[in-house]
């Protein structure tokens, strides 16, 4: 049962999709070579938006032209995906990105050869039409976050009935699992009694903090982001920050890949910079593990692999990591040539992380 | 007893320098200097002998080469052929004397030329193992084979027969030679296997079975029943005769007058020329050839050069020929699926120092041939493979002097051995191949010979380049082709469906993307016929008119199937079609069928165009300047869209 506004939004989406197909049609009709231009999705083309504090695409554009086989195939696939999305909207269905990939197998010549290609194209369409993947009825299959702490939410279940939970008292040890769609129409944030949200990379660390009742002791909302966080997770963190005024602290491993996880939460990911405003939490802070932590806490550390070192050097040329803090940390990590996992803190006992490390680090950030 | 003079003692010693000592001292120039090479040379002498015999006899060769290991370094070698066999009384002489036989004094193109021949191999075996050779031979008239065990009396250079026997033999006729020898069997480069493989390439009419000492029997099958004509013996041409030979010939001549000797024992000397030589040399024409002394012979030798004498006849040569080179290469390297066999080049005969010779080249390219090393060189002299001394050989020097970068192979600095996935075959045939040594390992880099090989290489290289150009342009254009053929129509259909409008006309977009005239040749082989379709697509934005030209194999062409009929078809197979106007994105098809060529007899034709700028054309070459068209078809300035030129051309 779509609401009036939802239907209006769908009509707008269909209109903008049709607009793209019309451009191709016009090009062909006028004897021109069909083409589409979209912002370059590279780290050299992301700019800090001073107003919103997030990184979005700059002015550099790439052109996809039917002059090359690659470009021509991409345009053709775009048309097929447009057609497919339009059909889904009209029939009130939805599919996962993986399903889209498999459906494309039936398009023979226009089919995708990898799911990465279809994922990228879905993102292209978001950029070209200014809509969201969700508007296209495309769902990710990636896992949303688990939450533990004194937060009360109200979720609309499959039957369309609102259900209310407290994310500490009404759930088991694994916490509350957020849905793919965390928009207000689906998920309402009712009430919260916490001082900050702690985004945790690994399940092991999340479970450690749950077992040690860190959420209760430190008035924290624990969010297990499961590695590189899904869009829903990042959107959820942003809502916690914007609507409930919670500070978002990020607690991840001490290696370049985890630094990137932080960047996608705080600054916006390069791949999805067109919706950074919607996903990124610019005030999120990086709690650890830092390169300095490895030295200060004398953590058990592994040597950087050549890939790690290359990723660190890439970070050095990534404009999102341009501030003093990151320059120093990345340089230090390259200098000591070591990386450490969150769980390396267990060297000093199971309670060390909750009794000593986190309180110290939180105090350093001026929150404790 | 009178004291022997020093000279007499020396003479006695000299007599003792026997053939075997001579052999021992000169092993290196005879090809027996290492154990590995000795085994290979023995095989080579046997096989050369066998193939020559079969070819002279006019029978398709059927050879067996078998090597067994007897001891750590002793091998038992068998070479068997289905040649004419040798009559009983000649057998000991043929195999038991060094330098016996007519070959050393005749001039004809045979494999086993100049060398020691099979008796050298027998002698080597005898010296190194002490064991006799076993020779078996049977002529078509014999019911049973005659078999002897024989040693060479090295002091007197005479055969010494140890045992005579008759044997039942299932071959109708042929010869079998068995020797024991010290040697070493290897695989890989410069091995017996490599030699036999190389032999099989240029003798596709031969069946060669090889049984190595360890491992499986390998058979090189016969893939052609076309036997080359037997070599023709020719008399020496005066330019190619050395002074010593001249003296020897005069001594052996049956003629009694010098002029008659010159006229009938040499080629290209008429009675007028003979007299002129005598006058020039100031030697009485009536003198007896047997009395020709050194100073007179010298004067005659000089006179040969002063008197104008016709070049030697060249019809005595028997090149392998384009077809057999191609067939042989396919048979032996076909398993590597090469992408291109350049049409082999056989140069017209030429002459060096009085000897006629001819150079031939074949190039194979691509497929699974290794691309990261120097190209493989297959060298041949009178159809016999050359495996050693590549650097000293005229063939290698010719290859190194060509700038292969022009023909699409890698080569540092444009000199030296080229790199790339290719095999280059070079064959030199001559009545007398100038080898660098008695071991017959390399052809002397005589300038005339090197120059002819270079010309053949360049000609073949041009074919290779033209193939590679075509391939590169096709690859580039085939991407565009895919866009306009596969992507754009779907794009039109889909955009029309989404927008709910009629399908757009994509003609102009196609022309904009392609902007070429695309010529595509498809060959299908079925029912023994090659069905060839040449499609000429006009993927430009204007209508086009052009002429297409091709060289058709007339002996295989089914003329009734040529559609449309060519505007002109000449006796040499050159065909030209003046095509009608082709509107943008439309095409014209030319079809014809070839009969009786065999599956691989036709892969792609040489297509040429005229009448349009050739930069606009993909899939055909510009018409070469030497095509020699008649006036009505020379459309050089008959540009499309110029009706006046059109009328002139048609009325002319």
Interface residues (C-beta under 8 A of the other chain):
Chain A: X17 X18 X21 X22 X24 X25 X27 X28 X29 X30 X31 X32 X33 X34 X66 X67 X68 X69 X72 X73 X75 X76 X79 X80 X82 X83 X86 X109 X110
Chain B: X479 X480 X482 X483 X486 X487 X488 X490 X491 X492 X494 X495 X496 X497 X498 X499 X501 X504 X505 X506 X507 X508 X509 X511 X512 X513
